Amino acid sequence: MSLKDLLPPGSLEELEARVHDNVSAPERSGGELIIACPVCGKKHPYRSSDPFRPFCSERCKLIDLGEWASDNRVIEGEALEDDEDAELADSADLSGRSVPSDD
């Protein structure tokens, strides 16, 4: 199953178009592909061996992850699954309940 199978029809194409509109065209220097970091905009070589690609550093990679984790970045559309456990936890009155011990 691919990402395209999980998204509503046309969503992947729209997402790709928005990404390509916001990204500058890559350059080449000495045979290497030079891209701009999606977070800070710094130009750097794009290498398959780079653990932080497409970001320029671990810092930028973590900033981007934090944006997704805090819901500052989202993919528009309906939720794929309902999180029933979260709904139950939000609606349950758990005060006064004790947690079982591992004895």
PDB file as gemmi writes it, atoms N, CA and C in Angstrom:
CRYST1    1.000    1.000    1.000  90.00  90.00  90.00 P 1                      
ATOM      1  N   MET A   1       0.846  -1.167   0.000  1.00  0.00           N  
ATOM      2  CA  MET A   1       0.000   0.000   0.000  1.00  0.00           C  
ATOM      3  C   MET A   1       0.897   1.237   0.000  1.00  0.00           C  
ATOM      4  N   SER A   2       0.555   2.209  -0.800  1.00  0.00           N  
ATOM      5  CA  SER A   2       1.354   3.429  -0.898  1.00  0.00           C  
ATOM      6  C   SER A   2       0.608   4.592  -0.260  1.00  0.00           C  
ATOM      7  N   LEU A   3       1.303   5.714  -0.129  1.00  0.00           N  
ATOM      8  CA  LEU A   3       0.694   6.923   0.401  1.00  0.00           C  
ATOM      9  C   LEU A   3      -0.495   7.346  -0.455  1.00  0.00           C  
ATOM     10  N   LYS A   4      -0.363   7.190  -1.766  1.00  0.00           N  
ATOM     11  CA  LYS A   4      -1.444   7.580  -2.675  1.00  0.00           C  
ATOM     12  C   LYS A   4      -2.718   6.785  -2.391  1.00  0.00           C  
ATOM     13  N   ASP A   5      -2.579   5.511  -1.989  1.00  0.00           N  
ATOM     14  CA  ASP A   5      -3.747   4.682  -1.671  1.00  0.00           C  
ATOM     15  C   ASP A   5      -4.464   5.168  -0.414  1.00  0.00           C  
ATOM     16  N   LEU A   6      -3.728   5.805   0.498  1.00  0.00           N  
ATOM     17  CA  LEU A   6      -4.305   6.229   1.772  1.00  0.00           C  
ATOM     18  C   LEU A   6      -4.975   7.600   1.706  1.00  0.00           C  
ATOM     19  N   LEU A   7      -4.563   8.425   0.754  1.00  0.00           N  
ATOM     20  CA  LEU A   7      -5.089   9.785   0.655  1.00  0.00           C  
ATOM     21  C   LEU A   7      -6.334   9.838  -0.227  1.00  0.00           C  
ATOM     22  N   PRO A   8      -7.190  10.833   0.011  1.00  0.00           N  
ATOM     23  CA  PRO A   8      -8.366  11.004  -0.859  1.00  0.00           C  
ATOM     24  C   PRO A   8      -7.920  11.265  -2.299  1.00  0.00           C  
ATOM     25  N   PRO A   9      -8.740  10.907  -3.285  1.00  0.00           N  
ATOM     26  CA  PRO A   9      -8.368  11.094  -4.694  1.00  0.00           C  
ATOM     27  C   PRO A   9      -7.963  12.539  -4.988  1.00  0.00           C  
ATOM     28  N   GLY A  10      -6.841  12.699  -5.680  1.00  0.00           N  
ATOM     29  CA  GLY A  10      -6.351  14.016  -6.066  1.00  0.00           C  
ATOM     30  C   GLY A  10      -5.505  14.710  -5.016  1.00  0.00           C  
ATOM     31  N   SER A  11      -5.519  14.212  -3.781  1.00  0.00           N  
ATOM     32  CA  SER A  11      -4.787  14.877  -2.699  1.00  0.00           C  
ATOM     33  C   SER A  11      -3.281  14.834  -2.906  1.00  0.00           C  
ATOM     34  N   LEU A  12      -2.762  13.696  -3.333  1.00  0.00           N  
ATOM     35  CA  LEU A  12      -1.317  13.570  -3.512  1.00  0.00           C  
ATOM     36  C   LEU A  12      -0.828  14.523  -4.593  1.00  0.00           C  
ATOM     37  N   GLU A  13      -1.564  14.611  -5.677  1.00  0.00           N  
ATOM     38  CA  GLU A  13      -1.177  15.508  -6.758  1.00  0.00           C  
ATOM     39  C   GLU A  13      -1.200  16.962  -6.291  1.00  0.00           C  
ATOM     40  N   GLU A  14      -2.227  17.330  -5.503  1.00  0.00           N  
ATOM     41  CA  GLU A  14      -2.324  18.689  -4.978  1.00  0.00           C  
ATOM     42  C   GLU A  14      -1.177  18.980  -4.013  1.00  0.00           C  
ATOM     43  N   LEU A  15      -0.869  18.011  -3.154  1.00  0.00           N  
ATOM     44  CA  LEU A  15       0.232  18.167  -2.210  1.00  0.00           C  
ATOM     45  C   LEU A  15       1.562  18.327  -2.935  1.00  0.00           C  
ATOM     46  N   GLU A  16       1.786  17.501  -3.952  1.00  0.00           N  
ATOM     47  CA  GLU A  16       3.028  17.599  -4.726  1.00  0.00           C  
ATOM     48  C   GLU A  16       3.133  18.957  -5.413  1.00  0.00           C  
ATOM     49  N   ALA A  17       2.036  19.451  -5.959  1.00  0.00           N  
ATOM     50  CA  ALA A  17       2.051  20.747  -6.631  1.00  0.00           C  
ATOM     51  C   ALA A  17       2.376  21.866  -5.655  1.00  0.00           C  
ATOM     52  N   ARG A  18       1.802  21.824  -4.445  1.00  0.00           N  
ATOM     53  CA  ARG A  18       2.085  22.852  -3.440  1.00  0.00           C  
ATOM     54  C   ARG A  18       3.537  22.794  -3.004  1.00  0.00           C  
ATOM     55  N   VAL A  19       4.082  21.603  -2.838  1.00  0.00           N  
ATOM     56  CA  VAL A  19       5.482  21.460  -2.442  1.00  0.00           C  
ATOM     57  C   VAL A  19       6.386  22.012  -3.532  1.00  0.00           C  
ATOM     58  N   HIS A  20       6.127  21.653  -4.775  1.00  0.00           N  
ATOM     59  CA  HIS A  20       6.977  22.098  -5.878  1.00  0.00           C  
ATOM     60  C   HIS A  20       6.876  23.605  -6.096  1.00  0.00           C  
ATOM     61  N   ASP A  21       5.731  24.202  -5.782  1.00  0.00           N  
ATOM     62  CA  ASP A  21       5.581  25.653  -5.914  1.00  0.00           C  
ATOM     63  C   ASP A  21       6.415  26.390  -4.873  1.00  0.00           C  
ATOM     64  N   ASN A  22       6.641  25.762  -3.704  1.00  0.00           N  
ATOM     65  CA  ASN A  22       7.354  26.415  -2.603  1.00  0.00           C  
ATOM     66  C   ASN A  22       8.839  26.076  -2.555  1.00  0.00           C  
ATOM     67  N   VAL A  23       9.311  25.224  -3.435  1.00  0.00           N  
ATOM     68  CA  VAL A  23      10.708  24.800  -3.407  1.00  0.00           C  
ATOM     69  C   VAL A  23      11.419  25.350  -4.627  1.00  0.00           C  
ATOM     70  N   SER A  24      12.582  25.937  -4.381  1.00  0.00           N  
ATOM     71  CA  SER A  24      13.344  26.457  -5.515  1.00  0.00           C  
ATOM     72  C   SER A  24      13.953  25.298  -6.293  1.00  0.00           C  
ATOM     73  N   ALA A  25      14.188  25.522  -7.557  1.00  0.00           N  
ATOM     74  CA  ALA A  25      14.751  24.479  -8.417  1.00  0.00           C  
ATOM     75  C   ALA A  25      16.156  24.119  -7.935  1.00  0.00           C  
ATOM     76  N   PRO A  26      16.494  22.832  -7.934  1.00  0.00           N  
ATOM     77  CA  PRO A  26      17.829  22.432  -7.489  1.00  0.00           C  
ATOM     78  C   PRO A  26      18.899  22.889  -8.473  1.00  0.00           C  
ATOM     79  N   GLU A  27      20.094  23.074  -7.946  1.00  0.00           N  
ATOM     80  CA  GLU A  27      21.241  23.468  -8.756  1.00  0.00           C  
ATOM     81  C   GLU A  27      22.228  22.308  -8.766  1.00  0.00           C  
ATOM     82  N   ARG A  28      23.236  22.417  -9.611  1.00  0.00           N  
ATOM     83  CA  ARG A  28      24.310  21.425  -9.633  1.00  0.00           C  
ATOM     84  C   ARG A  28      25.637  22.148  -9.483  1.00  0.00           C  
ATOM     85  N   SER A  29      26.520  21.544  -8.708  1.00  0.00           N  
ATOM     86  CA  SER A  29      27.863  22.082  -8.526  1.00  0.00           C  
ATOM     87  C   SER A  29      28.835  20.913  -8.504  1.00  0.00           C  
ATOM     88  N   GLY A  30      29.720  20.858  -9.489  1.00  0.00           N  
ATOM     89  CA  GLY A  30      30.683  19.759  -9.544  1.00  0.00           C  
ATOM     90  C   GLY A  30      30.029  18.397  -9.634  1.00  0.00           C  
ATOM     91  N   GLY A  31      28.867  18.317 -10.272  1.00  0.00           N  
ATOM     92  CA  GLY A  31      28.168  17.041 -10.423  1.00  0.00           C  
ATOM     93  C   GLY A  31      27.235  16.731  -9.273  1.00  0.00           C  
ATOM     94  N   GLU A  32      27.319  17.499  -8.160  1.00  0.00           N  
ATOM     95  CA  GLU A  32      26.442  17.255  -7.013  1.00  0.00           C  
ATOM     96  C   GLU A  32      25.179  18.101  -7.129  1.00  0.00           C  
ATOM     97  N   LEU A  33      24.093  17.542  -6.674  1.00  0.00           N  
ATOM     98  CA  LEU A  33      22.826  18.256  -6.636  1.00  0.00           C  
ATOM     99  C   LEU A  33      22.837  19.159  -5.409  1.00  0.00           C  
ATOM    100  N   ILE A  34      22.581  20.448  -5.590  1.00  0.00           N  
ATOM    101  CA  ILE A  34      22.549  21.410  -4.494  1.00  0.00           C  
ATOM    102  C   ILE A  34      21.094  21.822  -4.287  1.00  0.00           C  
ATOM    103  N   ILE A  35      20.605  21.663  -3.052  1.00  0.00           N  
ATOM    104  CA  ILE A  35      19.217  22.022  -2.741  1.00  0.00           C  
ATOM    105  C   ILE A  35      19.184  22.984  -1.559  1.00  0.00           C  
ATOM    106  N   ALA A  36      18.051  23.628  -1.375  1.00  0.00           N  
ATOM    107  CA  ALA A  36      17.843  24.495  -0.218  1.00  0.00           C  
ATOM    108  C   ALA A  36      17.155  23.690   0.881  1.00  0.00           C  
ATOM    109  N   CYS A  37      17.629  23.843   2.107  1.00  0.00           N  
ATOM    110  CA  CYS A  37      17.017  23.180   3.259  1.00  0.00           C  
ATOM    111  C   CYS A  37      15.574  23.672   3.389  1.00  0.00           C  
ATOM    112  N   PRO A  38      14.602  22.766   3.551  1.00  0.00           N  
ATOM    113  CA  PRO A  38      13.201  23.172   3.663  1.00  0.00           C  
ATOM    114  C   PRO A  38      12.904  24.023   4.900  1.00  0.00           C  
ATOM    115  N   VAL A  39      13.768  23.976   5.914  1.00  0.00           N  
ATOM    116  CA  VAL A  39      13.523  24.728   7.143  1.00  0.00           C  
ATOM    117  C   VAL A  39      14.220  26.088   7.124  1.00  0.00           C  
ATOM    118  N   CYS A  40      15.535  26.087   6.914  1.00  0.00           N  
ATOM    119  CA  CYS A  40      16.286  27.342   7.025  1.00  0.00           C  
ATOM    120  C   CYS A  40      16.654  27.964   5.677  1.00  0.00           C  
ATOM    121  N   GLY A  41      16.542  27.194   4.606  1.00  0.00           N  
ATOM    122  CA  GLY A  41      16.847  27.717   3.278  1.00  0.00           C  
ATOM    123  C   GLY A  41      18.314  27.653   2.882  1.00  0.00           C  
ATOM    124  N   LYS A  42      19.180  27.175   3.782  1.00  0.00           N  
ATOM    125  CA  LYS A  42      20.611  27.070   3.477  1.00  0.00           C  
ATOM    126  C   LYS A  42      20.823  26.086   2.327  1.00  0.00           C  
ATOM    127  N   LYS A  43      21.663  26.461   1.378  1.00  0.00           N  
ATOM    128  CA  LYS A  43      21.963  25.569   0.248  1.00  0.00           C  
ATOM    129  C   LYS A  43      23.011  24.556   0.686  1.00  0.00           C  
ATOM    130  N   HIS A  44      22.780  23.293   0.314  1.00  0.00           N  
ATOM    131  CA  HIS A  44      23.703  22.218   0.695  1.00  0.00           C  
ATOM    132  C   HIS A  44      23.607  21.090  -0.319  1.00  0.00           C  
ATOM    133  N   PRO A  45      24.657  20.253  -0.408  1.00  0.00           N  
ATOM    134  CA  PRO A  45      24.620  19.125  -1.351  1.00  0.00           C  
ATOM    135  C   PRO A  45      23.615  18.068  -0.893  1.00  0.00           C  
ATOM    136  N   TYR A  46      22.861  17.541  -1.838  1.00  0.00           N  
ATOM    137  CA  TYR A  46      21.912  16.465  -1.550  1.00  0.00           C  
ATOM    138  C   TYR A  46      22.609  15.151  -1.841  1.00  0.00           C  
ATOM    139  N   ARG A  47      22.879  14.399  -0.784  1.00  0.00           N  
ATOM    140  CA  ARG A  47      23.567  13.109  -0.920  1.00  0.00           C  
ATOM    141  C   ARG A  47      22.711  12.014  -0.302  1.00  0.00           C  
ATOM    142  N   SER A  48      22.660  10.855  -0.950  1.00  0.00           N  
ATOM    143  CA  SER A  48      21.865   9.746  -0.408  1.00  0.00           C  
ATOM    144  C   SER A  48      22.453   9.219   0.896  1.00  0.00           C  
ATOM    145  N   SER A  49      23.722   9.489   1.148  1.00  0.00           N  
ATOM    146  CA  SER A  49      24.367   9.021   2.378  1.00  0.00           C  
ATOM    147  C   SER A  49      24.129   9.971   3.557  1.00  0.00           C  
ATOM    148  N   ASP A  50      23.540  11.129   3.314  1.00  0.00           N  
ATOM    149  CA  ASP A  50      23.317  12.116   4.371  1.00  0.00           C  
ATOM    150  C   ASP A  50      22.122  11.689   5.225  1.00  0.00           C  
ATOM    151  N   PRO A  51      22.317  11.463   6.532  1.00  0.00           N  
ATOM    152  CA  PRO A  51      21.212  10.993   7.381  1.00  0.00           C  
ATOM    153  C   PRO A  51      20.136  12.052   7.623  1.00  0.00           C  
ATOM    154  N   PHE A  52      20.421  13.327   7.303  1.00  0.00           N  
ATOM    155  CA  PHE A  52      19.460  14.388   7.579  1.00  0.00           C  
ATOM    156  C   PHE A  52      18.724  14.866   6.328  1.00  0.00           C  
ATOM    157  N   ARG A  53      19.017  14.283   5.166  1.00  0.00           N  
ATOM    158  CA  ARG A  53      18.409  14.765   3.925  1.00  0.00           C  
ATOM    159  C   ARG A  53      16.900  14.748   4.009  1.00  0.00           C  
ATOM    160  N   PRO A  54      16.194  15.679   3.490  1.00  0.00           N  
ATOM    161  CA  PRO A  54      16.627  16.807   2.677  1.00  0.00           C  
ATOM    162  C   PRO A  54      17.058  18.024   3.498  1.00  0.00           C  
ATOM    163  N   PHE A  55      17.164  17.865   4.799  1.00  0.00           N  
ATOM    164  CA  PHE A  55      17.537  18.978   5.663  1.00  0.00           C  
ATOM    165  C   PHE A  55      19.056  19.121   5.695  1.00  0.00           C  
ATOM    166  N   CYS A  56      19.522  20.324   6.076  1.00  0.00           N  
ATOM    167  CA  CYS A  56      20.967  20.569   6.096  1.00  0.00           C  
ATOM    168  C   CYS A  56      21.621  20.048   7.362  1.00  0.00           C  
ATOM    169  N   SER A  57      20.836  19.812   8.421  1.00  0.00           N  
ATOM    170  CA  SER A  57      21.418  19.406   9.701  1.00  0.00           C  
ATOM    171  C   SER A  57      20.379  18.668  10.538  1.00  0.00           C  
ATOM    172  N   GLU A  58      20.859  18.072  11.620  1.00  0.00           N  
ATOM    173  CA  GLU A  58      19.958  17.400  12.552  1.00  0.00           C  
ATOM    174  C   GLU A  58      19.008  18.419  13.189  1.00  0.00           C  
ATOM    175  N   ARG A  59      19.510  19.620  13.456  1.00  0.00           N  
ATOM    176  CA  ARG A  59      18.695  20.674  14.053  1.00  0.00           C  
ATOM    177  C   ARG A  59      17.473  20.964  13.185  1.00  0.00           C  
ATOM    178  N   CYS A  60      17.677  21.170  11.894  1.00  0.00           N  
ATOM    179  CA  CYS A  60      16.558  21.472  10.996  1.00  0.00           C  
ATOM    180  C   CYS A  60      15.604  20.285  10.884  1.00  0.00           C  
ATOM    181  N   LYS A  61      16.144  19.075  10.883  1.00  0.00           N  
ATOM    182  CA  LYS A  61      15.295  17.882  10.822  1.00  0.00           C  
ATOM    183  C   LYS A  61      14.393  17.808  12.059  1.00  0.00           C  
ATOM    184  N   LEU A  62      14.957  18.118  13.243  1.00  0.00           N  
ATOM    185  CA  LEU A  62      14.178  18.077  14.474  1.00  0.00           C  
ATOM    186  C   LEU A  62      13.160  19.217  14.548  1.00  0.00           C  
ATOM    187  N   ILE A  63      13.507  20.376  14.012  1.00  0.00           N  
ATOM    188  CA  ILE A  63      12.547  21.479  13.960  1.00  0.00           C  
ATOM    189  C   ILE A  63      11.335  21.062  13.125  1.00  0.00           C  
ATOM    190  N   ASP A  64      11.581  20.444  11.964  1.00  0.00           N  
ATOM    191  CA  ASP A  64      10.489  19.996  11.099  1.00  0.00           C  
ATOM    192  C   ASP A  64       9.644  18.933  11.803  1.00  0.00           C  
ATOM    193  N   LEU A  65      10.300  17.977  12.472  1.00  0.00           N  
ATOM    194  CA  LEU A  65       9.572  16.941  13.206  1.00  0.00           C  
ATOM    195  C   LEU A  65       8.693  17.566  14.280  1.00  0.00           C  
ATOM    196  N   GLY A  66       9.224  18.556  14.988  1.00  0.00           N  
ATOM    197  CA  GLY A  66       8.446  19.240  16.017  1.00  0.00           C  
ATOM    198  C   GLY A  66       7.236  19.948  15.449  1.00  0.00           C  
ATOM    199  N   GLU A  67       7.373  20.512  14.256  1.00  0.00           N  
ATOM    200  CA  GLU A  67       6.238  21.168  13.599  1.00  0.00           C  
ATOM    201  C   GLU A  67       5.119  20.173  13.319  1.00  0.00           C  
ATOM    202  N   TRP A  68       5.480  18.984  12.844  1.00  0.00           N  
ATOM    203  CA  TRP A  68       4.468  17.952  12.570  1.00  0.00           C  
ATOM    204  C   TRP A  68       3.867  17.442  13.879  1.00  0.00           C  
ATOM    205  N   ALA A  69       4.704  17.225  14.896  1.00  0.00           N  
ATOM    206  CA  ALA A  69       4.228  16.679  16.173  1.00  0.00           C  
ATOM    207  C   ALA A  69       3.284  17.643  16.887  1.00  0.00           C  
ATOM    208  N   SER A  70       3.499  18.940  16.718  1.00  0.00           N  
ATOM    209  CA  SER A  70       2.651  19.922  17.380  1.00  0.00           C  
ATOM    210  C   SER A  70       1.463  20.343  16.514  1.00  0.00           C  
ATOM    211  N   ASP A  71       1.257  19.655  15.402  1.00  0.00           N  
ATOM    212  CA  ASP A  71       0.148  19.923  14.476  1.00  0.00           C  
ATOM    213  C   ASP A  71       0.226  21.300  13.819  1.00  0.00           C  
ATOM    214  N   ASN A  72       1.423  21.904  13.777  1.00  0.00           N  
ATOM    215  CA  ASN A  72       1.594  23.138  13.020  1.00  0.00           C  
ATOM    216  C   ASN A  72       1.683  22.843  11.536  1.00  0.00           C  
ATOM    217  N   ARG A  73       2.030  21.617  11.185  1.00  0.00           N  
ATOM    218  CA  ARG A  73       2.022  21.150   9.796  1.00  0.00           C  
ATOM    219  C   ARG A  73       1.086  19.954   9.734  1.00  0.00           C  
ATOM    220  N   VAL A  74       0.179  19.986   8.806  1.00  0.00           N  
ATOM    221  CA  VAL A  74      -0.782  18.887   8.654  1.00  0.00           C  
ATOM    222  C   VAL A  74      -1.056  18.672   7.183  1.00  0.00           C  
ATOM    223  N   ILE A  75      -1.535  17.494   6.851  1.00  0.00           N  
ATOM    224  CA  ILE A  75      -2.029  17.211   5.512  1.00  0.00           C  
ATOM    225  C   ILE A  75      -3.545  17.308   5.604  1.00  0.00           C  
ATOM    226  N   GLU A  76      -4.111  18.211   4.847  1.00  0.00           N  
ATOM    227  CA  GLU A  76      -5.553  18.457   4.888  1.00  0.00           C  
ATOM    228  C   GLU A  76      -6.327  17.185   4.522  1.00  0.00           C  
ATOM    229  N   GLY A  77      -7.485  17.027   5.112  1.00  0.00           N  
ATOM    230  CA  GLY A  77      -8.348  15.910   4.766  1.00  0.00           C  
ATOM    231  C   GLY A  77      -8.922  15.257   6.004  1.00  0.00           C  
ATOM    232  N   GLU A  78      -9.755  14.267   5.765  1.00  0.00           N  
ATOM    233  CA  GLU A  78     -10.378  13.537   6.860  1.00  0.00           C  
ATOM    234  C   GLU A  78      -9.377  12.596   7.500  1.00  0.00           C  
ATOM    235  N   ALA A  79      -9.572  12.319   8.780  1.00  0.00           N  
ATOM    236  CA  ALA A  79      -8.729  11.367   9.486  1.00  0.00           C  
ATOM    237  C   ALA A  79      -8.931   9.983   8.877  1.00  0.00           C  
ATOM    238  N   LEU A  80      -7.851   9.226   8.782  1.00  0.00           N  
ATOM    239  CA  LEU A  80      -7.948   7.891   8.203  1.00  0.00           C  
ATOM    240  C   LEU A  80      -8.608   6.913   9.162  1.00  0.00           C  
ATOM    241  N   GLU A  81      -8.356   7.095  10.463  1.00  0.00           N  
ATOM    242  CA  GLU A  81      -8.932   6.213  11.466  1.00  0.00           C  
ATOM    243  C   GLU A  81      -9.368   7.050  12.655  1.00  0.00           C  
ATOM    244  N   ASP A  82     -10.408   6.609  13.330  1.00  0.00           N  
ATOM    245  CA  ASP A  82     -10.805   7.264  14.571  1.00  0.00           C  
ATOM    246  C   ASP A  82      -9.981   6.671  15.696  1.00  0.00           C  
ATOM    247  N   ASP A  83      -9.502   7.504  16.572  1.00  0.00           N  
ATOM    248  CA  ASP A  83      -8.721   7.047  17.712  1.00  0.00           C  
ATOM    249  C   ASP A  83      -9.671   6.875  18.892  1.00  0.00           C  
ATOM    250  N   GLU A  84     -10.274   5.690  18.991  1.00  0.00           N  
ATOM    251  CA  GLU A  84     -11.277   5.434  20.015  1.00  0.00           C  
ATOM    252  C   GLU A  84     -10.684   5.506  21.413  1.00  0.00           C  
ATOM    253  N   ASP A  85      -9.451   5.040  21.580  1.00  0.00           N  
ATOM    254  CA  ASP A  85      -8.820   5.080  22.896  1.00  0.00           C  
ATOM    255  C   ASP A  85      -8.666   6.515  23.385  1.00  0.00           C  
ATOM    256  N   ALA A  86      -8.277   7.419  22.506  1.00  0.00           N  
ATOM    257  CA  ALA A  86      -8.113   8.819  22.883  1.00  0.00           C  
ATOM    258  C   ALA A  86      -9.465   9.423  23.260  1.00  0.00           C  
ATOM    259  N   GLU A  87     -10.501   9.088  22.506  1.00  0.00           N  
ATOM    260  CA  GLU A  87     -11.833   9.601  22.814  1.00  0.00           C  
ATOM    261  C   GLU A  87     -12.311   9.096  24.173  1.00  0.00           C  
ATOM    262  N   LEU A  88     -12.067   7.821  24.467  1.00  0.00           N  
ATOM    263  CA  LEU A  88     -12.468   7.259  25.750  1.00  0.00           C  
ATOM    264  C   LEU A  88     -11.699   7.910  26.888  1.00  0.00           C  
ATOM    265  N   ALA A  89     -10.409   8.121  26.695  1.00  0.00           N  
ATOM    266  CA  ALA A  89      -9.589   8.740  27.737  1.00  0.00           C  
ATOM    267  C   ALA A  89     -10.026  10.173  27.984  1.00  0.00           C  
ATOM    268  N   ASP A  90     -10.401  10.888  26.936  1.00  0.00           N  
ATOM    269  CA  ASP A  90     -10.846  12.272  27.086  1.00  0.00           C  
ATOM    270  C   ASP A  90     -12.193  12.350  27.818  1.00  0.00           C  
ATOM    271  N   SER A  91     -13.063  11.386  27.564  1.00  0.00           N  
ATOM    272  CA  SER A  91     -14.407  11.450  28.128  1.00  0.00           C  
ATOM    273  C   SER A  91     -14.525  10.757  29.491  1.00  0.00           C  
ATOM    274  N   ALA A  92     -13.597   9.907  29.847  1.00  0.00           N  
ATOM    275  CA  ALA A  92     -13.694   9.148  31.097  1.00  0.00           C  
ATOM    276  C   ALA A  92     -13.250   9.995  32.277  1.00  0.00           C  
ATOM    277  N   ASP A  93     -13.927   9.789  33.392  1.00  0.00           N  
ATOM    278  CA  ASP A  93     -13.505  10.432  34.632  1.00  0.00           C  
ATOM    279  C   ASP A  93     -12.589   9.449  35.344  1.00  0.00           C  
ATOM    280  N   LEU A  94     -11.302   9.689  35.254  1.00  0.00           N  
ATOM    281  CA  LEU A  94     -10.327   8.753  35.799  1.00  0.00           C  
ATOM    282  C   LEU A  94      -9.879   9.133  37.204  1.00  0.00           C  
ATOM    283  N   SER A  95     -10.459  10.173  37.778  1.00  0.00           N  
ATOM    284  CA  SER A  95     -10.063  10.562  39.131  1.00  0.00           C  
ATOM    285  C   SER A  95     -10.508   9.493  40.114  1.00  0.00           C  
ATOM    286  N   GLY A  96      -9.661   9.190  41.046  1.00  0.00           N  
ATOM    287  CA  GLY A  96      -9.985   8.190  42.052  1.00  0.00           C  
ATOM    288  C   GLY A  96      -9.665   6.774  41.647  1.00  0.00           C  
ATOM    289  N   ARG A  97      -9.275   6.558  40.412  1.00  0.00           N  
ATOM    290  CA  ARG A  97      -8.918   5.211  39.981  1.00  0.00           C  
ATOM    291  C   ARG A  97      -7.446   4.965  40.262  1.00  0.00           C  
ATOM    292  N   SER A  98      -7.117   3.769  40.645  1.00  0.00           N  
ATOM    293  CA  SER A  98      -5.719   3.448  40.916  1.00  0.00           C  
ATOM    294  C   SER A  98      -5.167   2.628  39.767  1.00  0.00           C  
ATOM    295  N   VAL A  99      -3.872   2.720  39.593  1.00  0.00           N  
ATOM    296  CA  VAL A  99      -3.189   1.980  38.557  1.00  0.00           C  
ATOM    297  C   VAL A  99      -2.731   0.653  39.146  1.00  0.00           C  
ATOM    298  N   PRO A 100      -3.013  -0.470  38.471  1.00  0.00           N  
ATOM    299  CA  PRO A 100      -2.595  -1.761  39.002  1.00  0.00           C  
ATOM    300  C   PRO A 100      -1.071  -1.842  39.127  1.00  0.00           C  
ATOM    301  N   SER A 101      -0.593  -2.471  40.165  1.00  0.00           N  
ATOM    302  CA  SER A 101       0.851  -2.616  40.362  1.00  0.00           C  
ATOM    303  C   SER A 101       1.350  -3.858  39.654  1.00  0.00           C  
ATOM    304  N   ASP A 102       2.657  -3.942  39.480  1.00  0.00           N  
ATOM    305  CA  ASP A 102       3.287  -5.064  38.792  1.00  0.00           C  
ATOM    306  C   ASP A 102       3.659  -6.194  39.732  1.00  0.00           C  
ATOM    307  N   ASP A 103       3.053  -6.257  40.927  1.00  0.00           N  
ATOM    308  CA  ASP A 103       3.407  -7.295  41.914  1.00  0.00           C  
ATOM    309  C   ASP A 103       3.159  -8.666  41.421  1.00  0.00           C  
TER     310      ASP A 103                                                      
END                                                                             
